[in-house]
């Protein structure tokens, strides 16, 4: 189970790490967009945007729905939750380390002859 989650997160992060795909994810954070809207917002060619969207879809980062002749893309909420949960695991780690650092600094600030309370 652990390995499946790690592989899934790694696949998503790999897809998002490419700068244009990262920009697409940032754009879709504001809500669903048709391919033409993404092309206009990013100033890229339609074939290039379509290729990036396909790779993001294959990684499970975005979902597509068809409305007449348009394809509308949106972020996959479950994928974003999975990435958020993964990142939160590191936030807890850093919070614990900062708490320990704070305690260490408080202890270090005490005068040498001062008793700990």
C-alpha positions in Angstrom: 0.0 0.0 0.0 2.8 2.4 1.0 4.6 1.8 -2.2 1.5 2.5 -4.3 1.0 5.8 -2.6 4.6 6.8 -3.1 4.6 5.8 -6.8 1.3 7.7 -7.3 2.7 10.9 -5.6 6.0 10.6 -7.5 4.1 10.3 -10.8 2.0 13.4 -10.1 5.0 15.4 -8.9 7.0 14.4 -12.0 4.2 15.5 -14.3 3.8 18.8 -12.4 7.5 19.5 -12.3 7.7 20.5 -15.9 7.4 24.4 -16.0 4.5 24.6 -18.5 2.5 21.8 -16.8 3.1 23.6 -13.5 1.7 26.8 -15.0 -1.3 24.8 -16.3 -2.0 23.4 -12.8 -1.7 26.9 -11.4 -4.2 28.2 -14.0 -6.6 25.3 -13.2 -6.4 26.1 -9.5 -8.8 29.0 -10.3 -11.3 26.6 -11.9 -12.0 24.5 -15.0 -10.8 25.8 -18.3 -11.3 24.9 -22.0 -8.2 24.0 -23.9 -8.5 27.3 -25.9 -8.5 29.3 -22.6 -5.4 27.5 -21.5 -3.7 28.2 -24.8 -4.6 31.9 -24.6 -3.6 32.3 -21.0 -0.2 30.6 -21.5 0.6 31.8 -25.0 1.6 28.3 -26.1 0.5 26.5 -29.2 -2.6 24.3 -29.0 -0.7 21.0 -29.8 1.8 21.8 -27.1 -0.9 22.5 -24.5 -2.8 19.4 -25.6 0.3 17.3 -25.1 0.9 18.7 -21.6 -2.8 18.2 -20.7 -2.6 14.6 -21.9 0.5 13.9 -19.7 -1.2 15.6 -16.7 -4.3 13.5 -17.3 -2.3 10.3 -17.5 -0.7 11.1 -14.2 -4.1 11.7 -12.7 -3.6 15.4 -12.0 -6.4 16.6 -14.2 -9.8 15.4 -15.4 -11.4 16.2 -18.8 -15.0 16.5 -19.7 -16.4 17.1 -23.2 -18.9 19.8 -23.8 -20.0 19.9 -27.4 -16.7 20.4 -29.3 -14.8 21.7 -26.3 -12.7 19.8 -23.8 -12.9 21.3 -20.4 -10.0 20.5 -17.9 -10.1 20.7 -14.2 -7.8 19.6 -11.4 -8.7 16.1 -10.0 -9.6 16.9 -6.4 -8.6 13.4 -5.1 -5.2 13.8 -6.7 -4.7 17.2 -5.1 -5.8 15.8 -1.7 -3.3 13.0 -2.1 -0.5 15.5 -2.8 -1.6 17.7 0.1 -1.6 14.8 2.5 1.9 13.8 1.4 3.2 17.4 1.9 1.4 17.7 5.2 3.5 14.7 6.4 6.6 16.9 6.0 4.9 19.9 7.6 4.4 17.8 10.8 8.0 16.8 10.7 9.2 20.4 10.3 6.9 21.6 13.1 8.3 19.0 15.5 11.8 20.0 14.6 11.0 23.7 15.1 9.5 22.9 18.5 12.7 21.0 19.5 14.8 23.9 18.2 12.8 26.4 20.2 13.2 24.3 23.4 16.9 24.0 22.8 17.2 27.8 22.3 15.2 28.5 25.4 17.4 26.1 27.5 20.5 27.7 26.0 19.4 31.2 26.9 19.2 30.3 30.6 22.1 31.5 32.8 24.7 28.8 33.5 23.8 28.7 37.3 20.0 28.9 36.7 18.0 25.8 37.6 15.7 24.2 35.1 12.1 24.4 36.0 
